[in-house]
Amino acid sequence: MMFHVDFKSGKPVYLQLVDQVRYAAASGALRPGDPLPSIRPLAEELRVNRNTVAKAYTELESLGVIETVAGKGCFLKENESPLTKRVRHKLLVARIDEVVVTSHQMQVASEVLRSLMEERIQFFDRKKAAAQPDTQEKEQIWTPTSPLSTLPTSTDATESWTPLTD
């Protein structure tokens, strides 16, 4: 898994790492049981303090995204949320509200926002289906080339993604 850190984004580095792991898990790029890079080598590669990477991993563990096995490392957990359905719903509504407010501030029409949301849902569904090991048709694997905290400036879903070949 390749991580990208944008020091100018204003978003803490550890949260950028958390978002990227969560994105990879949601899209199927990381599967349950897949190992995450060790803290020290990842910190050296990204040129950040290893406490930053450790903080990201601690946050991911508290969210129930990864599990740490002593002496072995950190691994992606099965997608079983430790949160109740009501709490998950509340958190999701808060995130959706953020998107709606941001789109309103950017003067994006409601119809365009709905269309973009449907497009992104379909995109992730296709990515997840392509990442399934029993799928006969293998689509290209995509990786983000820009920080996750930025919104696309157009409705072209492929504009902010770079294909990797198998």
C-alpha positions as CSV (number, residue, x, y, z in Angstrom):
1,M,0.0,0.0,0.0
2,M,1.4,3.4,-1.0
3,F,0.8,6.3,1.4
4,H,0.8,9.9,0.3
5,V,1.2,12.8,2.8
6,D,0.4,16.4,2.0
7,F,2.1,18.6,4.5
8,K,0.4,21.7,3.1
9,S,-3.2,20.4,3.4
10,G,-3.7,21.7,7.0
11,K,-4.9,18.2,8.0
12,P,-2.8,16.4,10.6
13,V,-0.6,13.7,9.0
14,Y,-1.8,11.0,11.3
15,L,-5.4,11.7,10.1
16,Q,-4.3,11.6,6.5
17,L,-2.9,8.1,7.1
18,V,-6.0,7.0,8.9
19,D,-8.2,8.2,6.0
20,Q,-6.0,6.4,3.5
21,V,-6.2,3.1,5.3
22,R,-10.0,3.4,5.8
23,Y,-10.3,4.3,2.1
24,A,-8.2,1.3,1.1
25,A,-10.3,-1.0,3.3
26,A,-13.6,0.4,1.9
27,S,-12.5,0.1,-1.7
28,G,-11.2,-3.4,-1.3
29,A,-7.5,-2.5,-2.0
30,L,-6.8,-3.8,1.5
31,R,-8.5,-7.1,2.5
32,P,-9.1,-8.4,6.0
33,G,-5.9,-10.0,7.3
34,D,-3.6,-7.9,5.0
35,P,-0.6,-6.5,6.9
36,L,0.1,-2.8,7.2
37,P,3.6,-1.5,6.9
38,S,5.7,-1.5,10.0
39,I,5.8,1.8,11.9
40,R,9.5,2.6,11.6
41,P,10.0,1.9,7.9
42,L,6.8,3.7,7.0
43,A,7.8,6.7,9.1
44,E,11.2,6.8,7.3
45,E,9.6,6.5,3.9
46,L,7.2,9.3,4.6
47,R,9.8,11.3,6.4
48,V,7.6,11.8,9.5
49,N,8.2,11.0,13.2
50,R,7.4,7.4,14.0
51,N,5.1,8.6,16.8
52,T,2.9,10.1,14.0
53,V,2.5,6.7,12.3
54,A,2.0,5.0,15.7
55,K,-0.7,7.6,16.5
56,A,-2.4,6.8,13.2
57,Y,-2.3,3.0,13.9
58,T,-3.6,3.6,17.5
59,E,-6.5,5.6,16.0
60,L,-7.2,2.9,13.5
61,E,-7.2,0.3,16.2
62,S,-9.6,2.3,18.4
63,L,-11.9,2.6,15.4
64,G,-11.8,-1.1,14.9
65,V,-10.2,-1.0,11.5
66,I,-7.0,-2.8,12.3
67,E,-5.7,-5.1,15.0
68,T,-2.2,-5.4,16.4
69,V,-0.7,-8.8,17.0
70,A,2.3,-8.6,19.3
71,G,5.5,-9.4,17.5
72,K,3.8,-9.7,14.2
73,G,2.4,-6.3,13.3
74,C,-0.8,-4.6,12.4
75,F,-3.5,-6.2,10.2
76,L,-6.8,-5.1,8.7
77,K,-9.7,-6.5,10.7
78,E,-12.9,-8.0,9.4
79,N,-15.4,-5.4,8.7
80,E,-17.4,-5.7,11.9
81,S,-18.0,-2.3,13.4
82,P,-17.8,-2.2,17.2
83,L,-20.3,0.7,17.1
84,T,-24.0,0.2,17.4
85,K,-26.2,0.8,14.4
86,R,-27.6,4.0,16.0
87,V,-24.1,5.4,16.6
88,R,-22.9,4.5,13.1
89,H,-26.0,6.2,11.7
90,K,-25.4,9.3,13.7
91,L,-21.7,9.5,12.6
92,L,-22.7,9.0,9.0
93,V,-25.3,11.7,9.1
94,A,-22.7,14.1,10.5
95,R,-20.4,13.3,7.6
96,I,-23.2,13.7,5.1
97,D,-24.1,17.0,6.6
98,E,-20.5,18.2,6.1
99,V,-20.7,17.3,2.5
100,V,-24.0,19.0,2.0
101,V,-22.8,22.2,3.7
102,T,-19.6,22.2,1.7
103,S,-21.4,21.7,-1.6
104,H,-23.8,24.5,-0.7
105,Q,-20.8,26.8,0.0
106,M,-19.3,25.8,-3.3
107,Q,-22.6,26.6,-5.0
108,V,-23.1,23.0,-6.3
109,A,-26.7,22.3,-7.3
110,S,-28.5,19.6,-5.3
111,E,-29.0,17.5,-8.5
112,V,-25.3,17.6,-9.2
113,L,-24.5,16.5,-5.7
114,R,-26.9,13.6,-5.9
115,S,-25.5,12.6,-9.2
116,L,-21.9,12.8,-7.9
117,M,-22.8,10.8,-4.8
118,E,-24.5,8.0,-6.9
119,E,-21.4,8.0,-9.2
120,R,-19.0,7.6,-6.3
121,I,-21.1,4.8,-4.7
122,Q,-21.1,3.0,-8.0
123,F,-17.4,3.6,-8.3
124,F,-16.7,2.0,-4.9
125,D,-19.1,-0.9,-5.6
126,R,-17.1,-1.6,-8.8
127,K,-13.8,-1.4,-7.0
128,K,-15.0,-3.7,-4.3
129,A,-16.3,-6.2,-6.8
130,A,-13.0,-6.1,-8.7
131,A,-11.0,-6.7,-5.5
132,Q,-13.0,-9.9,-4.7
133,P,-10.7,-12.9,-5.3
134,D,-13.4,-15.0,-6.9
135,T,-14.3,-12.3,-9.5
136,Q,-13.6,-13.4,-13.1
137,E,-13.4,-10.0,-14.6
138,K,-10.5,-8.1,-13.1
139,E,-10.8,-4.3,-13.4
140,Q,-7.8,-1.9,-13.1
141,I,-6.8,-1.1,-9.6
142,W,-6.8,2.6,-8.8
143,T,-4.9,4.5,-6.2
144,P,-5.5,8.1,-5.0
145,T,-3.0,10.6,-6.2
146,S,-4.3,13.5,-4.2
147,P,-5.1,13.9,-0.5
148,L,-8.4,12.5,0.6
149,S,-9.4,15.7,2.3
150,T,-9.8,17.5,-1.1
151,L,-13.0,17.3,-3.1
152,P,-12.9,16.7,-6.8
153,T,-13.4,19.9,-8.8
154,S,-15.4,18.1,-11.6
155,T,-17.8,15.3,-11.9
156,D,-15.3,13.2,-13.7
157,A,-14.6,10.4,-11.2
158,T,-11.4,9.3,-12.9
159,E,-9.8,12.7,-12.9
160,S,-8.2,12.4,-9.5
161,W,-7.1,8.7,-9.9
162,T,-4.1,7.1,-11.5
163,P,-4.4,3.5,-12.9
164,L,-1.9,0.9,-11.8
165,T,-1.3,-2.1,-14.0
166,D,-1.1,-5.6,-12.6
